[in-house]
């Protein structure tokens, strides 16, 4: 199943896309796709409602804005240098343990919303990433199997980063990760049984040119291990999002290539999880 949220910013309503591409309104099942929905059996209720055939169809869904597929994540946990090729292009050794950082949840926007380049930014960069949405509380997990059961599903994320802020201004990475609009998310939350997160192609284009191309099978630390590992340092709550790292091809790793500028367009895709498209605008 593909859960999504459609409508204007702040007024999105829940919906689900069936396997034939038809979009149905979920307002009669839940008020939103949020922590309460994920932890309270919302996915099962959606499946039952689809089987029963009583959901109203959304008219002209492709003419409506698509919002982030999860409302108000409690936190976004980023994983750095989780692909060997990205670590190499960054001039870093592959990590022995996952590198974790936090992004504010108010950086989240929809998959086709504009991305704002901060004032005085010269090194705004892109990172296409598999995003994991937590469905049940993960605390001091004892196995990767427990971690798998804690995952509600997957979506696409763009971990937009300002490299000067991140690497040249002192302190921690959060400076370059926390600007407004820096986490486009969506279009869909795809449940675990409907997505092959371990073998998915991950791609990003800038102005029509393919610059990032990888596969999640090349992650150093896989999804289940990441959730298991993180649960020993923080509690992962329903609705939290873990973004799992990016393959090579970011602007930072391509000497002589320009960073993002106003008017540029980013397009992202992950097999089975859909596509994103954002335009860069000046603050």
QUINOR-V673669 format. One record per residue. N is the residue number from 1. RES is the residue in one small letter. PHI is phi as a letter, one per 30 degrees, with the letter a starting at -180 (NA if undefined). Layout:
# QUINOR-V673669
n->N res->RES phi->PHI
n->N res->RES phi->PHI
This chain:
# QUINOR-V673669
n->1 res->x phi->NA
n->2 res->x phi->b
n->3 res->x phi->d
n->4 res->x phi->a
n->5 res->x phi->b
n->6 res->x phi->b
n->7 res->x phi->k
n->8 res->x phi->d
n->9 res->x phi->e
n->10 res->x phi->i
n->11 res->x phi->b
n->12 res->x phi->d
n->13 res->x phi->b
n->14 res->x phi->d
n->15 res->x phi->a
n->16 res->x phi->b
n->17 res->x phi->c
n->18 res->x phi->d
n->19 res->x phi->d
n->20 res->x phi->d
n->21 res->x phi->j
n->22 res->x phi->d
n->23 res->x phi->c
n->24 res->x phi->c
n->25 res->x phi->d
n->26 res->x phi->c
n->27 res->x phi->d
n->28 res->x phi->d
n->29 res->x phi->c
n->30 res->x phi->a
n->31 res->x phi->d
n->32 res->x phi->a
n->33 res->x phi->c
n->34 res->x phi->b
n->35 res->x phi->e
n->36 res->x phi->d
n->37 res->x phi->d
n->38 res->x phi->d
n->39 res->x phi->d
n->40 res->x phi->c
n->41 res->x phi->i
n->42 res->x phi->d
n->43 res->x phi->d
n->44 res->x phi->d
n->45 res->x phi->d
n->46 res->x phi->d
n->47 res->x phi->d
n->48 res->x phi->d
n->49 res->x phi->d
n->50 res->x phi->d
n->51 res->x phi->d
n->52 res->x phi->d
n->53 res->x phi->i
n->54 res->x phi->c
n->55 res->x phi->d
n->56 res->x phi->d
n->57 res->x phi->d
n->58 res->x phi->d
n->59 res->x phi->d
n->60 res->x phi->h
n->61 res->x phi->d
n->62 res->x phi->d
n->63 res->x phi->c
n->64 res->x phi->c
n->65 res->x phi->d
n->66 res->x phi->c
n->67 res->x phi->c
n->68 res->x phi->e
n->69 res->x phi->d
n->70 res->x phi->b
n->71 res->x phi->d
n->72 res->x phi->h
n->73 res->x phi->e
n->74 res->x phi->d
n->75 res->x phi->a
n->76 res->x phi->c
n->77 res->x phi->c
n->78 res->x phi->c
n->79 res->x phi->c
n->80 res->x phi->c
n->81 res->x phi->h
n->82 res->x phi->c
n->83 res->x phi->b
n->84 res->x phi->e
n->85 res->x phi->d
n->86 res->x phi->d
n->87 res->x phi->d
n->88 res->x phi->d
n->89 res->x phi->d
n->90 res->x phi->d
n->91 res->x phi->i
n->92 res->x phi->c
n->93 res->x phi->d
n->94 res->x phi->e
n->95 res->x phi->d
n->96 res->x phi->d
n->97 res->x phi->b
n->98 res->x phi->e
n->99 res->x phi->c
n->100 res->x phi->c
n->101 res->x phi->b
n->102 res->x phi->c
n->103 res->x phi->c
n->104 res->x phi->d
n->105 res->x phi->d
n->106 res->x phi->d
n->107 res->x phi->d
n->108 res->x phi->d
n->109 res->x phi->b
n->110 res->x phi->d
n->111 res->x phi->d
n->112 res->x phi->b
n->113 res->x phi->d
n->114 res->x phi->d
n->115 res->x phi->c
n->116 res->x phi->c
n->117 res->x phi->d
n->118 res->x phi->d
n->119 res->x phi->e
n->120 res->x phi->i
n->121 res->x phi->d
n->122 res->x phi->b
n->123 res->x phi->b
n->124 res->x phi->d
n->125 res->x phi->b
n->126 res->x phi->c
n->127 res->x phi->a
n->128 res->x phi->d
n->129 res->x phi->b
n->130 res->x phi->d
n->131 res->x phi->c
n->132 res->x phi->c
n->133 res->x phi->c
n->134 res->x phi->d
n->135 res->x phi->c
n->136 res->x phi->b
n->137 res->x phi->e
n->138 res->x phi->c
n->139 res->x phi->b
n->140 res->x phi->h
n->141 res->x phi->d
n->142 res->x phi->c
n->143 res->x phi->a
n->144 res->x phi->d
n->145 res->x phi->d
n->146 res->x phi->d
n->147 res->x phi->d
n->148 res->x phi->e
n->149 res->x phi->d
n->150 res->x phi->d
n->151 res->x phi->c
n->152 res->x phi->d
n->153 res->x phi->l
n->154 res->x phi->b
n->155 res->x phi->a
n->156 res->x phi->c
n->157 res->x phi->b
n->158 res->x phi->c
n->159 res->x phi->d
n->160 res->x phi->d
n->161 res->x phi->b
n->162 res->x phi->c
n->163 res->x phi->d
n->164 res->x phi->d
n->165 res->x phi->d
n->166 res->x phi->d
n->167 res->x phi->c
n->168 res->x phi->c
n->169 res->x phi->c
n->170 res->x phi->i
n->171 res->x phi->i
n->172 res->x phi->c
n->173 res->x phi->d
n->174 res->x phi->e
n->175 res->x phi->e
n->176 res->x phi->c
n->177 res->x phi->c
n->178 res->x phi->c
n->179 res->x phi->d
n->180 res->x phi->e
n->181 res->x phi->i
n->182 res->x phi->d
n->183 res->x phi->b
n->184 res->x phi->e
n->185 res->x phi->b
n->186 res->x phi->k
n->187 res->x phi->d
n->188 res->x phi->b
n->189 res->x phi->c
n->190 res->x phi->c
n->191 res->x phi->d
n->192 res->x phi->e
n->193 res->x phi->d
n->194 res->x phi->c
n->195 res->x phi->b
n->196 res->x phi->c
n->197 res->x phi->d
n->198 res->x phi->d
n->199 res->x phi->b
n->200 res->x phi->c
n->201 res->x phi->d
n->202 res->x phi->b
n->203 res->x phi->b
n->204 res->x phi->b
n->205 res->x phi->c
n->206 res->x phi->c
n->207 res->x phi->h
n->208 res->x phi->i
n->209 res->x phi->c
n->210 res->x phi->d
n->211 res->x phi->c
n->212 res->x phi->b
n->213 res->x phi->a
n->214 res->x phi->a
n->215 res->x phi->b
n->216 res->x phi->d
n->217 res->x phi->d
n->218 res->x phi->c
n->219 res->x phi->d
n->220 res->x phi->d
n->221 res->x phi->c
n->222 res->x phi->d
n->223 res->x phi->e
n->224 res->x phi->d
n->225 res->x phi->d
n->226 res->x phi->d
n->227 res->x phi->d
n->228 res->x phi->e
n->229 res->x phi->d
n->230 res->x phi->d
n->231 res->x phi->d
n->232 res->x phi->c
n->233 res->x phi->b
n->234 res->x phi->a
n->235 res->x phi->d
n->236 res->x phi->c
n->237 res->x phi->c
n->238 res->x phi->e
n->239 res->x phi->j
n->240 res->x phi->d
n->241 res->x phi->b
n->242 res->x phi->c
n->243 res->x phi->c
n->244 res->x phi->c
n->245 res->x phi->j
n->246 res->x phi->b
n->247 res->x phi->d
n->248 res->x phi->d
n->249 res->x phi->j
n->250 res->x phi->d
n->251 res->x phi->d
n->252 res->x phi->e
n->253 res->x phi->c
n->254 res->x phi->b
n->255 res->x phi->e
n->256 res->x phi->i
n->257 res->x phi->c
n->258 res->x phi->d
n->259 res->x phi->d
n->260 res->x phi->d
n->261 res->x phi->b
n->262 res->x phi->e
n->263 res->x phi->j
n->264 res->x phi->d
n->265 res->x phi->b
n->266 res->x phi->c
n->267 res->x phi->b
n->268 res->x phi->b
n->269 res->x phi->a
n->270 res->x phi->b
n->271 res->x phi->e
n->272 res->x phi->i
n->273 res->x phi->c
n->274 res->x phi->j
n->275 res->x phi->b
n->276 res->x phi->b
n->277 res->x phi->a
n->278 res->x phi->b
n->279 res->x phi->c
n->280 res->x phi->d
n->281 res->x phi->b
n->282 res->x phi->d
n->283 res->x phi->d
